[in-house]
Amino acid sequence: MYELKTKETENNVIEFIEAVESPKKREDAYKLLDIFTETTGYTAKMWGPSIIGFGSYHYKYESGHEGDAPLVGFSPRKAKISLYFAPGDQEREQLLQKLGKHTTGKACVYINKLADVDIDIIKALIVQSVELLKQRYPD
């Protein structure tokens, strides 16, 4: 049976941020921690070894695969900062056009630093993602 690697852990968020090598990335991580906490109202939790997540939802796919995931989150990785928002929504795509310098993966938005993007758009992406996932996966 497949086991999820990214589960909520008891690891300390502040200790994780303090271990980030780059002082600038560490500073951005603290700013993102404040932005995500204030915008979601959720306490930050570590998911797996390197994702700081906010809130959670339980998903179940038609294939039968199911699990829990954070509603939104971020990770100050070595190369770029990964922002995790719900994929597959037209509003998300419109917001991303206004975000600033970034690249995207399926659910990830990658930025080099906070100075490259519009903080208000990050807040709007957080709100949009939380609302979308709560609609898609009601408790």
C-alpha positions in Angstrom: 0.0 0.0 0.0 1.2 3.5 -0.9 2.2 5.6 2.1 2.2 9.4 2.0 5.5 11.0 2.6 4.1 14.4 3.4 2.2 14.1 6.6 1.8 16.5 9.4 4.6 16.2 12.0 5.4 17.5 15.4 8.6 19.1 14.1 9.1 22.7 15.2 8.5 25.3 12.5 10.8 27.9 14.0 13.7 25.4 14.3 13.1 24.5 10.6 13.3 28.1 9.6 16.4 28.8 11.7 18.1 25.9 9.9 17.7 27.6 6.5 21.2 28.5 5.3 20.6 31.7 3.4 19.9 34.6 5.7 17.7 36.3 3.0 15.6 33.1 2.5 15.3 32.8 6.3 14.1 36.4 6.5 11.6 35.7 3.7 10.5 32.5 5.4 9.6 34.5 8.6 7.7 37.1 6.5 5.8 34.3 4.7 5.1 32.6 8.1 3.4 35.9 9.2 1.5 36.3 5.9 0.2 32.8 5.8 -0.7 32.8 9.5 -2.5 36.1 9.4 -4.3 35.3 6.1 -5.5 31.8 7.0 -5.9 32.1 10.8 -4.3 28.7 11.1 -1.2 27.8 13.2 1.8 26.7 11.1 2.6 23.0 11.2 5.4 21.1 9.6 4.4 18.6 6.9 7.1 16.1 6.1 10.6 17.4 6.6 10.4 20.7 4.7 6.8 22.0 4.1 5.3 24.6 6.4 1.5 24.0 6.1 -1.6 25.8 7.3 -4.9 24.0 8.0 -5.6 20.7 6.4 -8.1 18.8 4.3 -8.8 15.2 3.6 -9.0 14.2 -0.1 -10.1 11.0 -1.8 -9.6 10.5 -5.5 -11.8 8.2 -7.8 -8.8 5.8 -7.9 -9.3 5.3 -4.2 -6.1 7.1 -3.2 -6.8 9.3 -0.2 -4.9 11.3 2.4 -4.5 14.6 4.2 -2.7 17.7 3.0 -2.3 21.3 4.1 -4.7 23.8 2.6 -1.8 26.0 1.7 1.9 26.2 2.6 5.4 27.1 1.6 8.9 25.8 1.8 12.1 27.9 1.7 14.2 25.5 -0.4 17.8 25.9 -1.4 17.1 26.9 -5.0 13.8 28.7 -4.7 10.9 29.3 -2.3 8.0 26.9 -3.1 4.5 28.2 -2.4 1.7 25.6 -2.3 -1.7 26.6 -3.6 -4.6 24.5 -5.0 -4.2 23.9 -8.7 -6.8 23.8 -11.5 -8.8 27.0 -11.0 -9.2 29.9 -13.4 -9.1 32.5 -10.6 -5.7 31.1 -9.6 -4.4 31.5 -13.1 -5.6 35.1 -13.2 -4.0 35.9 -9.9 -0.7 34.4 -11.0 -0.6 36.7 -14.0 -0.4 39.6 -11.5 2.0 38.0 -9.0 5.3 39.1 -10.4 8.4 37.0 -11.2 7.7 33.3 -10.7 7.5 29.9 -12.3 4.9 27.2 -11.7 4.6 23.4 -11.4 1.4 21.5 -10.9 0.5 22.8 -7.5 3.7 24.8 -6.7 4.5 28.4 -7.4 8.3 29.1 -7.3 9.8 32.4 -6.4 13.4 33.5 -5.8 12.5 36.1 -3.1 9.5 38.0 -1.8 10.8 41.2 -3.3 10.0 39.8 -6.7 6.3 39.4 -6.1 3.2 41.3 -4.9 2.4 40.4 -1.3 -1.3 41.3 -1.8 -1.5 38.8 -4.6 0.1 36.1 -2.4 -2.7 36.9 0.2 -5.3 36.6 -2.5 -3.9 33.3 -3.7 -4.0 32.0 -0.1 -7.6 33.0 0.4 -8.6 31.6 -3.1 -6.9 28.3 -2.4 -8.4 27.8 1.0 -11.9 28.6 -0.2 -11.5 26.3 -3.3 -10.2 23.3 -1.2 -12.9 23.7 1.4 -15.6 23.7 -1.4 -13.9 20.8 -3.2 -13.4 18.7 0.0 -16.0 19.7 2.6 -15.5 18.0 6.0 
